[in-house]
Amino acid sequence: MTYPRNALENIMNVRSAFVAAPLLIFAYGAIRIVDGFDGEKGPGLAWTTGHLAFMAALVLFVPIFWEMRRRLERNALATTAVAAGFVGIACAFAQFAIDLVVGFSAADHAAMGPLFDQVKAVPGVSLAVYDGGPFLFYIAQFVLVTQLAARRQVRAWTPVLVLLDFTLPIIDRDLIPVGALLLLVSFVPMARRREEAAPRHALAHA
């Protein structure tokens, strides 16, 4: 039995995103810890590599959110959550892009502080890019996963793991890798569910 190539490619891409995104966040957290072994974080290769890993994870959350919305039959709450999530992704991506530019511009760690102060002094930037906007990304995750749990499409404990993923770093940012592993545990079943649905989806469109 064969399946439409474009359908299978889409399924595999989404499945990969569910696994790759948490792993990239884990990589960012681990690299961040290594970067701090000398007592300072950034600038340098570790700073750049870690930030690029997280930015790649943010990009993968676009198809992840879209897939969650599809599984929720594109209801109003899911659509609103995805829209807010996309805004949060954009804000978080901007934050990490600024961090990269600062890292490339600063001669050493001490020089990074004044550059960050200049950026945050721009009206609205601190709220949108650092203090408020990125939280929409995490709130959207929680809302979407909670809806999936309410419909019994994921385990009841899945929202708890997602919540821990973004609350643990608030306690200590060195816990980012732990949160990422919890996110991976919560996302892997969703990736498998997508994979198992592939034959039925392809057969229906054959």
C-alpha positions in Angstrom: 0.0 0.0 0.0 1.3 3.4 -0.9 0.4 6.9 0.4 0.5 10.3 -1.2 4.1 11.6 -0.9 3.1 15.1 0.1 0.8 13.9 2.9 3.5 11.6 4.3 6.1 14.4 4.1 3.8 16.7 6.0 3.1 14.1 8.7 6.8 13.3 9.2 7.7 17.0 9.3 5.2 17.7 12.1 6.2 14.5 13.9 9.8 15.6 13.8 8.9 19.1 15.1 7.3 17.7 18.2 10.6 15.9 19.0 13.1 18.4 17.7 11.7 21.5 19.4 12.2 20.2 23.0 15.6 18.8 22.1 16.7 22.2 20.8 15.5 23.9 24.0 17.4 21.3 26.0 20.5 22.1 23.9 20.1 25.8 24.6 19.8 25.2 28.3 22.8 22.8 28.4 25.0 25.2 26.3 23.9 28.1 28.6 25.2 26.2 31.6 28.5 25.3 29.9 28.8 29.0 28.8 28.7 30.0 32.5 31.5 27.7 33.7 33.9 30.7 33.6 31.5 32.8 35.6 30.2 34.8 32.7 27.6 34.1 29.9 28.5 35.5 26.5 29.7 36.7 24.2 31.3 33.9 22.2 30.6 30.6 20.4 28.5 29.1 23.2 26.3 32.2 23.5 25.7 32.2 19.7 25.2 28.5 19.3 22.8 28.3 22.3 20.7 31.2 21.0 20.5 29.8 17.5 19.3 26.5 19.0 16.4 28.2 20.8 15.5 30.3 17.8 15.3 27.1 15.7 13.0 25.6 18.4 10.7 28.7 18.2 10.4 28.2 14.4 9.4 24.6 14.9 6.6 25.7 17.3 4.8 27.2 14.3 3.8 23.8 12.8 3.3 22.4 16.3 0.8 25.1 17.2 -0.9 24.7 13.8 -1.2 20.9 14.3 -2.6 21.3 17.8 -5.2 23.7 16.4 -6.1 21.1 13.7 -6.6 18.4 16.3 -8.9 20.7 18.2 -11.0 21.1 15.1 -10.0 24.8 14.7 -12.3 25.9 17.5 -12.4 29.6 18.5 -10.3 29.1 21.7 -7.6 27.1 19.9 -7.5 29.7 17.1 -7.1 32.5 19.6 -4.4 30.6 21.5 -2.5 30.0 18.3 -2.7 33.6 17.2 -1.4 34.7 20.6 1.2 32.0 20.4 2.5 33.3 17.1 2.8 36.7 18.6 4.7 35.2 21.5 7.0 33.4 19.1 7.7 36.6 17.2 8.5 38.4 20.5 10.7 35.7 21.8 12.5 35.4 18.5 13.1 39.1 18.5 14.6 38.8 22.0 17.0 36.2 21.0 17.9 38.0 17.8 18.8 41.1 19.9 20.9 38.9 22.2 22.8 37.6 19.2 23.4 41.1 17.9 24.6 42.3 21.3 26.9 39.2 21.5 28.4 40.0 18.1 28.8 43.7 18.9 30.3 43.4 22.4 34.0 42.9 22.9 33.5 41.1 26.2 30.8 40.3 28.8 31.1 43.6 30.5 30.4 45.5 27.3 27.1 43.6 26.8 25.3 45.3 29.7 25.3 48.8 28.3 24.2 47.5 25.0 21.2 45.7 26.5 20.4 48.9 28.5 20.3 50.9 25.3 17.9 48.4 23.6 15.6 48.3 26.7 15.5 52.0 26.9 13.6 52.2 23.6 9.9 52.7 24.5 7.9 49.5 24.4 10.8 47.2 23.7 11.3 46.0 27.2 7.6 45.1 27.6 7.1 43.6 24.2 10.3 41.7 23.8 11.4 40.9 27.3 8.8 41.3 30.0 5.5 40.5 28.4 5.3 39.4 24.8 7.3 36.1 25.1 4.9 34.8 27.8 2.1 34.6 25.1 4.2 31.8 23.6 4.1 29.8 26.9 0.5 30.6 27.7 -0.6 29.4 24.2 1.2 26.1 24.8 -0.6 25.5 28.0 -4.0 26.5 26.7 -3.7 24.2 23.6 -2.4 21.2 25.6 -5.1 21.7 28.3 -7.8 21.6 25.6 -6.2 18.5 24.1 -6.2 16.9 27.6 -9.9 17.9 28.2 -10.7 16.0 24.9 -8.6 13.1 26.1 -6.3 13.4 23.1 -3.3 13.6 25.5 -2.8 12.3 29.0 -4.2 14.3 31.9 -0.7 15.0 33.2 0.5 16.5 30.0 -0.5 20.1 30.8 1.3 19.7 34.2 4.6 18.8 32.4 4.1 21.7 30.0 3.5 24.1 32.9 6.6 22.8 34.6 8.6 23.4 31.5 8.2 27.1 31.6 7.9 27.6 35.4 11.1 25.8 36.4 13.3 28.3 34.7 11.6 31.1 36.6 12.9 29.4 39.8 16.3 28.8 38.3 17.3 29.3 34.7 19.8 26.4 35.0 16.7 24.2 35.2 15.9 24.9 31.5 17.3 21.4 30.4 15.0 19.7 33.0 12.0 21.6 31.8 12.9 20.7 28.2 13.0 17.0 29.0 9.6 17.2 30.6 8.3 19.0 27.5 9.8 16.2 25.4 8.0 13.6 27.5 4.8 15.4 26.9 5.3 15.9 23.2 6.6 12.5 22.1 3.1 10.9 22.5 1.6 13.6 20.3 4.3 12.8 17.7 3.4 9.1 17.9 -0.3 9.9 17.6 0.4 11.8 14.4 2.4 9.0 13.0 -0.3 6.4 13.8 -2.8 8.6 12.1 -0.8 8.7 8.8 -2.1 5.5 7.2 -5.8 6.3 8.0 -5.3 9.9 6.7 -3.5 8.8 3.5 -6.1 6.0 2.8 -9.0 8.4 3.1 -7.4 10.6 0.4 -6.2 7.8 -1.8 
